[in-house]
């Protein structure tokens, strides 16, 4: 598959979990392309398979069968070292639970992602503009316990994009936020997509959150549905 094709390409993806003596199909032949610079929202109820797909696309868990291409490369053909490098430099992750380290300041939570990727810890001037876009430039010396949920999610977004990944994967990024804060976070994601050209794949159960995307994909019972 060519580098000039979709940034993310999913082909006949299946995932089966063994629950005791029962096989549970989480994905049942999913096909999806995400173009460069596109903002795609995947909507579905709990158990629809959307989070399973998210984890497979991010190289966090393997599929039972099928193929996932990221920038034209089949994840199955990568070594674990190569998949780890991809997660460090090419793909940013935003989760519902923020996953910030409680003993570190916002600045250090962001800087640790630079350290893991083997990059200088100092934030460059261009990224400081992103911090202003996120509205947390004045909160960098605070720990998560001194921040609101919305501020913590903004720090989590900053950490996800500090290494300038071309792809941002967001799993229920507004799930723990009130309506007003959710709207602010979604506006930020829309701004990152438009200003930085990031490809965003967002998983959500909320149709209102999905409405900010360029395209909405619906999932149910492990399949993409009309």
Kinemage of the C-alpha trace (Angstrom):
@kinemage 1
@onewidth
@group {chain A} dominant
@subgroup {mainchain}
@vectorlist {calphas} color= white
{ca unk a 1} P 0.000 0.000 0.000
{ca unk a 2} L 1.475 3.353 -1.049
{ca unk a 3} L 2.498 6.227 1.232
{ca unk a 4} L 0.291 8.369 -1.020
{ca unk a 5} L -2.833 6.484 0.023
{ca unk a 6} L -4.898 6.963 3.173
{ca unk a 7} L -3.028 7.731 6.393
{ca unk a 8} L -4.994 4.952 8.109
{ca unk a 9} L -6.397 2.010 6.179
{ca unk a 10} L -8.283 -0.838 7.857
{ca unk a 11} L -9.043 -3.999 5.894
{ca unk a 12} L -11.432 -6.789 6.981
{ca unk a 13} L -10.515 -6.363 10.635
{ca unk a 14} L -11.654 -9.027 13.095
{ca unk a 15} L -11.015 -9.323 16.826
{ca unk a 16} L -12.194 -12.277 18.907
{ca unk a 17} L -11.787 -12.453 22.680
{ca unk a 18} L -11.881 -15.738 24.563
{ca unk a 19} L -14.177 -15.414 27.598
{ca unk a 20} L -13.927 -18.702 29.462
{ca unk a 21} L -15.130 -21.237 26.929
{ca unk a 22} L -16.946 -18.678 24.785
{ca unk a 23} L -15.577 -16.690 21.842
{ca unk a 24} L -16.787 -13.092 21.761
{ca unk a 25} L -16.419 -11.231 18.457
{ca unk a 26} L -15.582 -7.577 19.156
{ca unk a 27} L -14.908 -6.755 15.492
{ca unk a 28} L -16.579 -8.502 12.571
{ca unk a 29} L -14.886 -7.410 9.349
{ca unk a 30} L -14.312 -3.659 9.655
{ca unk a 31} L -13.124 -1.661 6.637
{ca unk a 32} L -12.236 2.035 6.942
{ca unk a 33} L -9.945 4.585 5.299
{ca unk a 34} L -8.928 7.879 6.904
{ca unk a 35} L -7.371 10.415 4.574
{ca unk a 36} L -4.484 12.726 5.420
{ca unk a 37} L -5.708 15.745 7.400
{ca unk a 38} L -9.190 14.312 7.894
{ca unk a 39} L -11.092 14.493 11.194
{ca unk a 40} L -13.181 11.319 11.534
{ca unk a 41} L -15.478 10.494 14.455
{ca unk a 42} L -16.444 6.876 15.118
{ca unk a 43} L -19.751 6.730 16.992
{ca unk a 44} L -21.362 3.763 18.642
{ca unk a 45} L -22.791 2.451 21.907
{ca unk a 46} L -20.733 0.588 24.497
{ca unk a 47} L -19.780 -2.807 23.119
{ca unk a 48} L -19.936 -1.718 19.490
{ca unk a 49} L -16.204 -2.420 18.982
{ca unk a 50} L -15.043 1.160 18.496
{ca unk a 51} L -12.515 1.147 21.361
{ca unk a 52} L -11.183 -2.243 20.250
{ca unk a 53} L -10.590 -0.783 16.799
{ca unk a 54} L -8.889 2.249 18.400
{ca unk a 55} L -6.431 0.057 20.297
{ca unk a 56} L -5.626 -2.014 17.206
{ca unk a 57} L -5.053 1.060 15.019
{ca unk a 58} L -2.723 2.466 17.680
{ca unk a 59} L -0.697 -0.737 17.713
{ca unk a 60} L -1.674 -1.381 21.333
{ca unk a 61} L -3.280 -4.769 20.695
{ca unk a 62} L -3.141 -7.174 17.715
{ca unk a 63} L -6.161 -8.152 15.618
{ca unk a 64} L -7.313 -11.733 15.256
{ca unk a 65} L -7.266 -11.253 11.486
{ca unk a 66} L -7.295 -8.468 8.938
{ca unk a 67} L -4.828 -5.665 8.266
{ca unk a 68} L -4.164 -2.140 9.474
{ca unk a 69} L -1.925 0.204 7.501
{ca unk a 70} L -0.538 3.409 9.004
{ca unk a 71} L 1.281 5.661 6.551
{ca unk a 72} L 1.245 2.760 4.125
{ca unk a 73} L 2.910 0.287 6.496
{ca unk a 74} L 1.212 -2.859 7.674
{ca unk a 75} L 1.343 -2.939 11.483
{ca unk a 76} L 1.590 -6.736 11.369
{ca unk a 77} L 4.859 -6.469 9.417
{ca unk a 78} L 6.452 -4.203 12.051
{ca unk a 79} L 8.530 -5.455 14.931
{ca unk a 80} L 7.424 -4.497 18.435
{ca unk a 81} L 10.288 -1.985 18.500
{ca unk a 82} L 8.990 -0.394 15.299
{ca unk a 83} L 5.439 -0.222 16.625
{ca unk a 84} L 6.707 1.368 19.834
{ca unk a 85} L 8.659 3.931 17.823
{ca unk a 86} L 5.531 4.685 15.790
{ca unk a 87} L 3.548 5.317 18.983
{ca unk a 88} L 6.278 7.590 20.316
{ca unk a 89} L 6.739 9.768 17.241
{ca unk a 90} L 3.926 9.373 14.705
{ca unk a 91} L 0.767 8.776 16.748
{ca unk a 92} L -0.547 10.758 19.707
{ca unk a 93} L -3.092 9.297 22.135
{ca unk a 94} L -5.770 11.112 24.135
{ca unk a 95} L -7.773 9.035 26.607
{ca unk a 96} L -10.910 9.682 28.630
{ca unk a 97} L -9.071 9.298 31.959
{ca unk a 98} L -6.222 11.738 31.115
{ca unk a 99} L -3.503 9.358 32.457
{ca unk a 100} L -1.408 12.198 33.878
{ca unk a 101} L 1.266 11.388 36.447
{ca unk a 102} L -0.059 12.906 39.710
{ca unk a 103} L 3.336 13.758 41.209
{ca unk a 104} L 4.485 15.767 38.174
{ca unk a 105} L 3.552 19.271 37.092
{ca unk a 106} L 1.795 19.864 33.789
{ca unk a 107} L 5.117 20.940 32.302
{ca unk a 108} L 6.820 17.716 33.395
{ca unk a 109} L 3.890 15.556 32.251
{ca unk a 110} L 4.332 17.052 28.794
{ca unk a 111} L 8.136 16.902 28.889
{ca unk a 112} L 8.176 13.210 29.781
{ca unk a 113} L 6.674 12.437 26.382
{ca unk a 114} L 9.633 14.266 24.827
{ca unk a 115} L 12.007 12.219 26.965
{ca unk a 116} L 10.394 8.915 25.970
{ca unk a 117} L 10.743 9.880 22.292
{ca unk a 118} L 14.420 10.749 22.811
{ca unk a 119} L 13.911 14.445 22.105
{ca unk a 120} L 15.144 17.546 24.001
{ca unk a 121} L 12.980 18.299 27.013
{ca unk a 122} L 12.775 22.029 26.326
{ca unk a 123} L 9.538 23.046 24.589
{ca unk a 124} L 10.110 24.920 21.336
{ca unk a 125} L 8.562 28.300 20.519
{ca unk a 126} L 6.109 26.777 18.050
{ca unk a 127} L 4.758 24.477 20.719
{ca unk a 128} L 4.317 27.377 23.115
{ca unk a 129} L 1.815 28.764 20.611
{ca unk a 130} L -0.030 25.441 20.839
{ca unk a 131} L -0.082 25.772 24.631
{ca unk a 132} L -1.696 29.171 24.187
{ca unk a 133} L -4.255 27.583 21.846
{ca unk a 134} L -4.963 25.010 24.539
{ca unk a 135} L -5.232 27.740 27.165
{ca unk a 136} L -2.832 26.123 29.643
{ca unk a 137} L 0.314 28.167 29.182
{ca unk a 138} L -0.224 29.728 32.622
{ca unk a 139} L -0.878 26.365 34.339
{ca unk a 140} L 2.335 24.531 33.471
{ca unk a 141} L 3.715 24.602 37.020
{ca unk a 142} L 0.580 23.084 38.571
{ca unk a 143} L 0.075 19.413 39.372
{ca unk a 144} L -3.060 17.563 38.196
{ca unk a 145} L -4.656 17.752 41.656
{ca unk a 146} L -4.709 21.554 41.363
{ca unk a 147} L -6.416 21.478 37.956
{ca unk a 148} L -9.981 21.063 36.765
{ca unk a 149} L -10.930 18.092 34.612
{ca unk a 150} L -10.922 20.301 31.531
{ca unk a 151} L -7.424 21.599 32.307
{ca unk a 152} L -6.147 18.063 32.858
{ca unk a 153} L -7.575 16.975 29.507
{ca unk a 154} L -5.889 19.939 27.815
{ca unk a 155} L -2.575 18.916 29.364
{ca unk a 156} L -3.202 15.368 28.120
{ca unk a 157} L -3.793 16.739 24.619
{ca unk a 158} L -0.605 18.807 24.846
{ca unk a 159} L 1.339 15.709 25.884
{ca unk a 160} L -0.172 13.773 22.969
{ca unk a 161} L 0.941 16.314 20.378
{ca unk a 162} L 4.233 17.573 21.843
{ca unk a 163} L 6.222 15.360 19.472
{ca unk a 164} L 4.258 16.678 16.477
{ca unk a 165} L 2.603 13.378 15.517
{ca unk a 166} L 0.787 13.338 12.217
{ca unk a 167} L -2.061 11.256 13.690
{ca unk a 168} L -4.064 11.918 16.841
{ca unk a 169} L -6.186 9.091 18.256
{ca unk a 170} L -8.750 10.271 20.811
{ca unk a 171} L -10.808 7.763 22.808
{ca unk a 172} L -13.843 9.424 24.450
{ca unk a 173} L -11.857 12.632 25.100
{ca unk a 174} L -14.899 14.406 26.579
{ca unk a 175} L -16.320 11.447 28.484
{ca unk a 176} L -15.443 12.841 31.933
{ca unk a 177} L -16.215 16.488 31.180
{ca unk a 178} L -19.257 18.701 31.601
{ca unk a 179} L -20.993 20.147 28.553
{ca unk a 180} L -19.219 23.512 28.523
{ca unk a 181} L -15.761 22.000 29.019
{ca unk a 182} L -16.507 19.311 26.426
{ca unk a 183} L -17.322 21.982 23.871
{ca unk a 184} L -14.029 23.735 24.643
{ca unk a 185} L -11.993 20.531 24.239
{ca unk a 186} L -13.756 19.655 20.978
{ca unk a 187} L -13.085 23.154 19.697
{ca unk a 188} L -9.408 22.627 20.515
{ca unk a 189} L -9.325 19.343 18.597
{ca unk a 190} L -10.995 21.038 15.638
{ca unk a 191} L -8.405 23.813 15.825
{ca unk a 192} L -5.504 21.351 15.912
{ca unk a 193} L -6.913 19.654 12.843
{ca unk a 194} L -7.379 22.909 10.941
{ca unk a 195} L -4.253 24.791 12.055
{ca unk a 196} L -1.751 21.930 12.291
{ca unk a 197} L -3.260 19.615 9.691
{ca unk a 198} L -3.349 16.680 12.073
{ca unk a 199} L -5.293 13.603 11.077
{ca unk a 200} L -7.711 12.857 13.928
{ca unk a 201} L -9.620 9.648 14.595
{ca unk a 202} L -11.951 10.202 17.546
{ca unk a 203} L -13.978 7.508 19.274
{ca unk a 204} L -17.154 8.678 21.018
{ca unk a 205} L -20.625 7.571 22.039
{ca unk a 206} L -21.857 11.162 21.901
{ca unk a 207} L -23.398 12.331 18.579
{ca unk a 208} L -22.967 15.976 19.637
{ca unk a 209} L -19.215 15.453 20.077
{ca unk a 210} L -19.020 13.675 16.725
{ca unk a 211} L -20.650 16.652 15.003
{ca unk a 212} L -17.356 18.614 15.069
{ca unk a 213} L -15.708 16.071 12.752
{ca unk a 214} L -15.494 16.124 8.963
{ca unk a 215} L -17.071 12.683 8.756
{ca unk a 216} L -19.007 10.433 11.116
{ca unk a 217} L -18.711 6.637 11.001
{ca unk a 218} L -21.259 4.553 12.904
{ca unk a 219} L -20.440 1.210 14.508
{ca unk a 220} L -22.720 -1.428 15.979
{ca unk a 221} L -22.069 -5.040 16.975
{ca unk a 222} L -18.505 -4.961 15.683
{ca unk a 223} L -19.377 -3.618 12.248
{ca unk a 224} L -19.540 -0.282 10.466
{ca unk a 225} L -23.164 0.438 9.626
{ca unk a 226} L -24.856 3.058 7.384
